């Protein structure tokens, strides 16, 4: 496959003892069914709504955050808005993929594949010029059993580890793999629900025939019932001849808890992705008082580990050796922690009144330009403005009053 528009020569491979991680192929490709008897492939898992929602929620939340390049100066991080890497991360990673799509796909791969999300960094002249995500299996890696060192291959060519942005899943396994059994149960419940409402997973009742009824009466009774309750015209009133009666069945306790079982599977799958259940649509325990707290938990416990891992992977692969010592990549978390306008206005006013920030800093938080005199640390509640200027004195004239 042509590595367009740049080409490079891969270094000669070294001889070491490695083993290839293949847990994804063993657990998710369907080679072995789950305990529920269902082969949970990645395509089958993504058809479960809560799984697709969880993967989409995490990956798009990460990709939606603004990416910044910062320079470390002592204990401070200074924004570098003109760094050459920003067009790749904010604009187009290559000629066919935007930066948003690339970051989203990296996180999706890490959520669904044990190998994680991998992107090749093309450096024609020693500087990153494009970021390319190849199809699964085109970029592979091997792990040294003694040191844990990873060695990468692009097709059949060895490539340096620093040329690969690699986001690994936690615990050595992707959440989709860890949730394999829970997803299998969810798939079984979905299939049972489909049969229940399409063909009837269990009969709704039985036709009772009196003793000694003839074969023609049985056939006519069955025909009358099927005509009234099967096919497109089902649901009409059935008239049964010759004393034939219908005995309806009632649902037992397990059938009555079917919806509860499905709701529990939503909680179980959300738990393995470390997502609060209300974030994936389970509002059974959501209230006005805990919704905001759940959003903060989503940032702190769900997104933050992925953000830290992605920031580290990008820093290792994108910066030169000289820049890596004092440059970092940061995702702006402010959009996820931003409160409503009334709360923000109250907080900003309190910070200005306590002289923690000045007026222009507060204006920048809500996207307003600075104003003259706004750099002073003043309390507008107790500090009076400068007295109004006196009007200019009239010049004496010789004209009579």
C-alpha positions in Angstrom: 0.0 0.0 0.0 1.4 3.4 -0.9 2.1 5.7 2.0 0.9 8.8 0.2 2.1 11.5 -0.2 5.4 10.8 1.6 7.7 7.8 1.7 10.2 6.7 4.2 12.7 3.8 4.7 12.1 1.7 7.7 15.2 0.6 9.8 16.4 -2.9 9.8 14.7 -5.1 12.4 16.5 -6.2 15.5 16.5 -9.8 16.8 14.6 -10.2 20.1 12.2 -12.6 21.6 8.7 -11.3 21.4 5.2 -12.6 21.5 2.2 -11.1 19.7 -0.9 -10.1 21.7 -3.8 -11.9 20.2 -6.4 -11.8 23.0 -8.8 -9.8 20.8 -8.8 -12.6 18.2 -9.4 -15.2 20.9 -12.2 -13.5 22.7 -14.1 -11.1 20.4 -13.9 -12.5 16.9 -16.4 -15.2 17.8 -14.0 -18.1 17.9 -15.4 -19.1 21.3 -19.0 -18.4 22.3 -19.9 -16.7 25.6 -21.6 -18.6 28.5 -24.9 -17.5 27.1 -24.1 -19.5 23.9 -23.7 -16.4 21.7 -20.5 -15.6 19.8 -20.0 -11.9 20.7 -18.2 -10.4 17.7 -17.4 -6.7 17.6 -20.2 -6.1 15.1 -22.7 -8.1 17.2 -21.7 -6.1 20.3 -22.1 -2.7 18.6 -25.7 -3.6 17.8 -26.5 -3.5 21.5 -27.7 0.1 22.0 -26.0 0.7 25.3 -22.6 -0.6 24.0 -22.8 1.6 20.9 -24.0 4.5 23.0 -21.1 4.1 25.5 -18.4 3.9 22.8 -19.9 6.9 20.9 -20.2 8.9 24.1 -16.6 8.5 25.3 -15.0 8.8 21.9 -16.9 11.9 20.7 -16.6 13.6 24.1 -12.8 13.3 23.9 -12.7 14.3 20.2 -14.9 17.4 20.9 -12.4 18.9 23.3 -10.1 21.6 22.0 -6.5 20.5 21.6 -3.7 22.8 22.7 0.1 22.7 22.6 1.8 24.2 25.7 5.3 25.0 26.6 6.4 24.2 30.2 8.0 27.2 31.9 8.9 26.3 35.5 5.6 25.5 37.1 3.5 27.2 34.4 2.3 26.0 31.0 2.3 28.6 28.3 0.0 28.3 25.3 1.8 27.9 21.9 -0.9 28.8 19.4 1.4 28.8 16.3 2.9 25.4 16.8 3.1 23.4 13.5 1.4 20.3 15.1 -1.9 22.2 15.8 -3.1 22.1 12.1 -2.8 18.3 12.2 -4.8 18.0 15.4 -7.4 20.8 14.9 -7.6 20.8 11.1 -6.8 17.9 8.8 -4.7 15.0 10.0 -4.3 14.0 6.4 -6.0 14.7 3.1 -9.0 12.5 3.9 -9.3 12.6 7.7 -10.0 15.6 10.0 -8.4 15.9 13.4 -11.8 15.3 15.1 -12.3 12.1 13.1 -8.8 10.8 13.9 -9.0 11.4 17.6 -12.5 9.8 17.8 -11.3 6.7 15.9 -8.2 6.3 18.2 -10.5 6.2 21.3 -13.0 3.9 19.6 -10.3 1.4 18.7 -9.0 1.5 22.3 -12.5 0.9 23.6 -13.2 -2.0 21.3 -9.9 -3.7 20.6 -7.3 -5.2 23.0 -4.6 -3.9 20.7 -5.7 -0.3 21.3 -5.8 2.6 18.9 -2.8 3.1 16.7 -1.9 5.9 14.2 1.2 6.2 12.1 3.1 9.5 12.2 4.7 10.2 8.8 7.9 12.2 9.1 9.4 12.8 5.6 12.0 15.3 6.9 12.0 14.4 10.6 8.9 16.5 11.3 5.3 15.2 11.5 3.5 16.0 8.3 0.5 13.7 8.4 -1.2 11.2 10.8 -2.6 8.0 9.2 -4.9 5.4 10.8 -4.8 2.2 8.8 -7.3 -0.6 8.9 -7.1 -3.2 11.7 -4.1 -5.5 11.4 -2.1 -3.3 9.0 -0.2 -1.8 12.0 0.7 -4.5 14.5 3.0 -4.7 17.5 4.9 -7.3 19.5 5.7 -7.2 23.2 9.0 -8.3 24.8 8.1 -10.7 27.7 10.9 -9.4 29.9 10.9 -5.7 29.5 7.4 -5.0 28.1 9.0 -3.1 25.2 6.7 -2.8 22.1 8.0 -3.1 18.6 5.8 -2.0 15.7 5.3 -3.2 12.1 3.7 -1.3 9.3 2.6 -4.0 6.9 5.8 -6.1 7.0 8.3 -3.3 7.7 9.6 -2.5 11.2 9.0 1.1 12.2 10.2 3.0 15.3 7.9 3.1 18.3 8.1 6.9 18.4 6.4 7.0 15.0 3.2 5.4 16.4 0.5 7.1 18.5 -0.7 4.2 20.6 -3.5 4.5 23.1 -3.7 1.2 25.1 -6.9 0.2 27.0 -6.7 -0.2 30.8 -6.1 -3.6 32.4 -4.6 -4.9 29.2 -8.0 -5.6 27.8 -10.5 -3.4 25.9 -13.8 -2.7 27.8 -15.7 -4.5 25.0 -13.7 -7.7 25.8 -14.1 -7.4 29.5 -17.9 -6.9 29.1 -18.1 -9.9 26.8 -20.4 -12.0 29.0 -22.6 -9.1 29.9 -23.0 -8.2 26.3 -23.8 -11.8 25.4 -26.7 -11.7 28.0 -27.9 -8.4 26.5 -27.9 -9.9 23.0 -29.8 -12.9 24.3 -32.4 -10.6 25.9 -32.7 -8.6 22.7 -33.2 -11.7 20.6 -35.8 -13.0 23.1 -37.7 -9.6 22.9 -37.6 -9.8 19.1 -39.1 -13.3 19.1 -41.6 -12.3 21.7 -43.1 -9.5 19.7 -42.6 -11.0 16.2 -43.5 -14.7 16.5 -44.3 -15.0 20.2 -41.5 -16.6 22.2 -44.2 -18.4 24.2 -47.9 -19.1 23.4 -50.4 -16.6 24.8 -52.8 -19.4 25.5 -54.3 -22.7 24.3 -57.4 -23.8 22.5 -59.4 -26.4 24.4 -61.5 -28.8 22.4 -64.4 -30.9 23.9 -64.1 -34.6 24.0 -65.2 -36.4 20.9 -65.0 -33.5 18.5 -64.4 -34.4 15.0 -61.3 -33.6 12.9 -63.3 -31.2 10.7 -64.3 -29.2 13.7 -60.7 -29.0 14.9 -59.6 -27.8 11.5 -62.3 -25.2 11.3 -61.6 -24.0 14.9 -57.9 -23.6 14.1 -58.6 -21.8 10.9 -61.0 -19.4 12.7 -58.4 -18.6 15.3 -55.5 -18.1 12.9 -57.6 -15.9 10.7 -58.5 -13.7 13.6 -55.1 -13.6 15.4 -52.4 -14.3 12.9 -51.1 -12.4 9.9 -51.7 -8.8 9.1 -55.4 -8.9 10.2 -54.6 -10.3 13.7 -56.4 -8.9 16.7 -59.9 -9.3 15.5 -62.7 -11.1 17.4 -62.5 -14.8 17.1 -65.7 -16.9 16.8 -65.0 -20.5 17.7 -67.5 -23.3 16.8 -68.5 -26.6 18.5 -67.7 -25.6 22.1 -64.0 -24.7 21.5 -62.7 -22.4 24.2 -59.5 -20.3 24.6 -57.5 -20.6 27.8 -55.1 -17.7 28.2 -51.7 -18.2 29.9 -50.4 -15.8 32.6 -46.8 -14.6 32.9 -44.8 -16.0 35.8 -42.5 -13.9 38.0 -39.5 -14.3 35.6 -41.5 -13.1 32.6 -42.8 -10.2 34.6 -39.2 -9.1 35.5 -38.0 -9.2 31.9 -37.8 -5.4 31.6 -35.9 -5.3 34.9 -33.4 -7.9 33.6 -32.8 -5.7 30.6 -32.4 -2.6 32.7 -29.8 -4.4 34.9 -27.8 -5.3 31.8 -27.7 -1.6 30.9 -26.2 -0.9 34.3 -23.8 -3.8 34.0 -22.4 -2.7 30.6 -22.3 0.9 31.7 -20.3 -0.2 34.8 -17.6 -1.9 32.7 -17.2 1.3 30.6 -17.1 3.2 33.9 -20.0 5.5 32.7 -22.8 6.7 35.1 -26.0 4.9 34.1 -27.9 8.2 33.4 -25.3 9.1 30.7 -26.4 6.0 28.7 -30.1 6.7 29.0 -31.0 4.9 32.2 -32.9 7.6 34.1 -34.5 5.3 36.7 -32.3 6.8 39.5 -31.6 10.2 38.0 -32.8 13.3 39.7 -32.3 17.1 39.3 -30.0 17.1 42.3 -27.6 14.4 41.1 -27.5 15.0 37.3 -24.8 17.6 37.5 -22.8 15.4 39.9 -23.0 12.5 37.5 -21.7 14.8 34.7 -18.7 15.7 36.9 -18.1 12.0 37.7 -18.1 11.3 33.9 -15.3 13.8 33.4 -13.3 12.8 36.5 -13.6 9.0 36.4 -14.5 8.2 32.8 -12.8 10.7 30.5 -9.8 11.8 32.5 -7.9 8.5 32.3 -8.5 8.4 28.5 -7.4 12.0 28.2 -4.3 11.5 30.2 -3.4 8.4 28.2 -4.0 10.1 24.9 -2.0 13.2 25.9 1.0 11.0 26.8 0.8 9.0 23.6 0.7 12.1 21.5 3.5 13.8 23.3 5.7 10.7 22.9 5.0 10.4 19.2 4.6 13.9 17.9 7.3 16.0 19.5 10.9 16.0 18.6 13.5 14.9 21.1 14.3 18.6 21.9 10.6 19.6 22.3 9.6 16.6 24.3 11.5 17.9 27.4 9.4 21.1 27.6 6.3 20.7 25.4 3.0 19.0 26.2 -0.3 18.4 24.5 -3.4 19.3 26.5 -7.2 18.8 26.0 -9.3 21.7 27.3 -11.6 20.3 29.9 -13.4 23.6 30.6 -16.2 22.8 28.1 -17.2 19.8 30.2 -17.2 21.6 33.5 -18.9 24.8 32.4 -22.0 25.6 34.4 -25.0 27.5 33.3 -24.7 31.2 32.6 -26.3 32.3 35.9 -23.9 30.2 38.0 -20.9 31.3 35.9 -21.9 34.9 36.3 -22.1 34.5 40.1 -18.8 32.8 40.3 -17.0 35.3 38.1 -18.4 38.2 40.1 -17.3 36.6 43.4 -13.7 36.1 42.0 -13.5 39.6 40.8 -14.9 41.0 44.1 -12.2 39.0 46.0 -9.6 40.3 43.6 -8.6 36.8 42.5 -9.1 37.7 38.9 -9.5 41.0 37.1 -12.4 42.1 34.9 -10.7 41.2 31.6 -10.0 37.7 32.8 -13.6 37.2 33.7 -14.7 38.6 30.4 -12.4 36.2 28.6 -14.2 33.3 30.3 -17.5 34.1 28.6 -15.9 35.0 25.3 -15.9 38.8 25.5 -13.0 41.0 24.4 -11.0 43.0 27.0 -12.0 46.6 27.8 -9.9 49.6 28.8 -9.1 49.6 32.5 -10.1 46.0 33.0 -6.6 44.7 34.0 -6.8 46.4 37.4 -7.7 44.1 40.4 -10.6 46.1 41.8 -13.7 45.2 43.8 -16.6 46.8 41.9 -18.8 46.4 44.9 -16.8 48.8 47.2 -14.4 50.6 44.8 -15.8 53.8 43.3 -14.8 54.8 39.9 -12.7 57.9 39.2 -14.6 61.2 39.6 -16.0 62.7 36.4 -13.8 65.1 34.7 -14.7 68.8 35.2 -16.0 70.6 32.1 -13.5 72.8 30.3 -13.5 76.4 31.4 -14.9 78.9 29.0 -12.4 81.3 27.4 -13.0 85.0 28.1 -14.4 87.0 25.3 -14.9 90.7 24.7 -18.6 90.2 23.7 -21.1 91.6 26.1 -23.1 89.1 28.1 
